[in-house]
Amino acid sequence: MAINVLLLTDGVLSHVHQSRGLLRILSSNRPLATQDFAVQMHSDWMRGFLRKALSMDSDVSLSWAAHCFNWPAYQYRKPDLIVSAGSETMLVNAVLAQLYQCDNVFIGGEKGLRCEWFNAVLTLDAPTLANTVAMTLPPSRLTPDVADQALAAYLAAGCQSKGSCWAMILGGNGGGCHYSDLDWQTLIDGMNQLAKTHKIKWLVVTTRFASDKVQSLLKHGLHKRSVESITSYGTGLEDPLPLLAGRAERIYCGAEHVPILFDCVASGKPTVAIVAAHRSTNRQAQHLMNTLRLERLLSVLKIEELASGRTARPALPLGEVLARKYAQLFKEVCSRCPSLAAEGY
């Protein structure tokens, strides 16, 4: 008998990917029947209404919040479990779990939430609540198997993988990072040097942070013999990361993209965070990268260190290390959600 799961989404890709990643972990051990619900408020002015609700007693907060969201109950089966990520879904997750008297899991920060609203809270923060599950790596839609499957489909379609490739995911000014012209030139020189030294070609992916100037610098600065492709993230309907991880032997990613860094690590490929010289202090992002580095799941390099190619030796076998992490996460969630632990499922 499948467990009826209601997945709440807020339109933020990283949140959706984390929620679907958790469902992937759960579905590998329990049969699930999943329905998606895109959370929408009646109007934007109600955001202030919700902020007021968060300052009230627990039950009053949920009572207020229940009036802020559209919920077409007739379109959905009664859920056994509700899963969501991101602060925009926090209150409606709690409201619907109270309405249906079902289990619920929230992925995100602990700010503003109450312990009694959720069976389990999965967070990258330092845990402060009794039902918090601390993570160093959030659930991801990527796994080593997903990357391998993407590569197999690519080759089966008649495409050829020409030699060894490394991946570089670049953005630019954002996420507390600021790239100077010197940073870009140093990075391009380093990429050319690594390609020559290791006889590889680059699979370059640029994100929405990358300006037209950055695109031009990459196009004209990278040696043609060093580049397999330069593409933009989000220009097509398909998710580019599974195939990128499938084709690349190693992945470099700008530190301005912490959610993408998490996905790259989860793919099972050696991953390197590139840090710009000018970077605002983001203590949480720095803490998360340091934690992954100490667990040998991530290397961190300054741009000027790129050309040396010196990276930390990853935890091996990496796929098994990741599998153990997710198995422990499944165990923790099941211990807090009776619907998942119940016999007969």
Buried (B, 14 or more C-beta within 10 A) or exposed (E): EEBBBBBBBBEBBBBBBBBBBBBBBBBEEBEBEBEEBEBBBEEEEBEEBBEEBBEEEEEEBBBBBBEBBEBEEEEBEEBBBBBBBBBBBBBBBBBBBBBBEBBBBBBBBBEBBBEEBBBBBBBBBEEEBEBBBEBBBBBBBBBBEBBBBBBEEBEEEEEEEEEBBBBBBBBBBBBBBBBEEEBBEBBBBBBBBBBEEEEBBBBBBBBEBBBEEBBEBBEEBBEEEBBBEBEBBEEEEEBBBBBBBBBBEBBBBBBBBBBBBBBBBBBBBBBBBBBBBEBEEBEEBBEBBEBBBEBBBBBBBBBBBBBEBEBBEBEEEBBEBBBEBBEEBBEBBBEBBEBBBBEEB
